[in-house]
């Protein structure tokens, strides 16, 4: 059975030590994440989706998130850039992207999942995209990225709600105040979510 992979917010502002909202220890994840993506096999992987935290200064300044975090991941700036190149991934695996303006990739209406490689695959509405995955028999999703206690947590919750079994490798994610083992124990006890050693 094929898996799907969701790579959450591996952007410079989160992953680099000098990023605008650097997650402690995230810089050490870049090399193992690259190795993980390069090692994916087309026969076992239905696709990879990169999420992009995406903000516009005037909108962000008035948001709830701005009360807790400084401005970050402003679209088009170096901090918004993904540190993981889709070219790492086997050409036989479709690669997608989605831009989101809040922690929860499921919260905003009308978001489209788009081709990340320029292969002319047409954009697909988010819910229809995941329905197609289920219809194709995909049941397992691996989630990596940052931050474990924010955007990763919301990504996992939405996948579980949509009937997927989720794996979150602890060595490929970092949290701000809680690591993924704590997040899963506190919020996903009994759910089809695992963090393999």
N, C-alpha and C positions, 0 to 999 in steps of 0.2 A: 504494500500500500504506500502511495506517495505521501510525502509530507509537504507542507507549505511553510515558508519562513517569513517572519515579520521582523524587520530590523528597525528599531525605534530610535529616532532622533540622534543618530550618530554624527552630529554636526559639531563644527569647531567650537562654538560657544559653550557646549557642554563637555566635549571630549578633551580639548586642549587645556593644559594646566593654566594658561593665561586667558582662557575664554571668559566671556562676560558672565556666565553662570556655570563655571567649571564644577563638575561633579568629582569629588575627591576619588582618585584612583582610576578615573575613566581613561586617562591617557595610556595607562598600562594595558588597556583592553584592545587598542587599535590593532596591534600585531596579531594577537590570537583571533580577533574577529576576521581579519583579512584571511588568515589561514583557514578558518571555518568556512568562509564563503568560497574560497578557492577550492576547497575539498568537496563541495556539494556535487552530487552526481545527478545527471539529467534523468536517469531511469528512476531515481528515488525522490526527485524534487519537482513538484508541480509548478513552482514559481517562488520568487522572492519579492517582497514588498518593502520599500524604504519609506518610512514616515518622516516628514519634515515639519518640525515646529516652525511656524511661519508668522511673523508679526510685522505690522505697519505701525510706526511710532505713534501717530495720532490716535489710532484705535487702541493700541496697547495701553497708552497712558490712562485711559478711562476704564480699563478692565479690572476685574477682581484680582487677576493674577498679578497685576502691577503693584498691588498692596503688599505682596509677599516677596516678589522677585524683581531685580533690576531688569531694564530692557535687554533683550537678547534675541538672537536668531531673527534679526531684521532682514527681510527678504532682499536679496541682492548684495548683501554685505559679505565680507570674508567669514564672519561668524556663523552665517547661515549655511555655509557650504558643507556638504557631506564629506567626511574623511574616508569613507569607503567607496571605492570606485566600482560601479557596476561591471566594468571590464574584468574584474577579478572572477566573475561568475561564468561558468561554462555557458557557451553560446546556445546550447540546447535547452537552457532554462530561461523561461520568460522572466523579465525583471520589470517591476512596476514601481510607481511612486505616488504618494498622496501628501498634499499640504494641508495642515490643520492649524487652526488659530488658538486652540485651547488644549489642556492636558489630554482630554478624552477624544481619541480619534473617531469615536462613534457619535459624539454629541451634536456636531453641526450638520445641518441639513444641506443637501445638494453637493456634497463633496464627490469629486471624481477621482478614480484611480487611473493613472496615465502611464503610458509606456515610458520607461526610464532610459531606454537605449536609442531612441529614434528609429525604431523598427516599424513605425507606422501602424502599430496596433491602436485601434480606436479607444478613446477613453470610455470607462465603464462606471456607472454610478456605484458607489461603495457597496450598498446592500445587494445589488444585483451581482456584483463581482463575487461576493462571498457565497451567495446562493449558487452561483455557477460552480464554485469549488466544491460545495457539498454535493451538487448534482453529478459532478465528475467523480465522486467517491472519495474525495479528500476529507479525512477526519482528524488528522494530526497536524498541529501547527507548533513550530518551534519559534520562540520569541527571544530576541537578544536586544541589548541596547540600554539606554538610560532615560530617565532615572527610574530605578526599580520601584520606588515608592510613589511615583507620580505617573508619568506617561506609560511606562511599562505596565504598571498595575492596571491602568484603565484599558490598555490594549488587551490584556489577559482577560479582564472581566467581560469585555464585549465578545471575545471569541468563545468563552464558556457559555455565555447567554445564547450564542448562535449555534451551540451544539458541538463545538470542536473540543478535542482533547489537546491540552496545551502542555508543552515542556519549556521550561526556562532554565537553561544551563547557568548555574551561579557564577561560573568563571567568565561569563560573557555579558554580565550586567553589573551595574553599581547603583546604589541608592544614595540619596542625600542624607536622610536621617535613619532610614531602615533599609537593610539589605533584603534580597529577595526571599531568603529563607524565613525571615520574620514576617514579611508581607504575606507570604503564602500561608503561614501558620495562623496569622491573625485574621486574614480575610477570605481564605479559600479552603478552609478545612472541610474535607468531604467532597470537594469539587474535583473534576477531572483535570487536575493541574499537578505537575511534578517538577522538582528541581533535582535532577540526577547529580550524584556526587562526581 
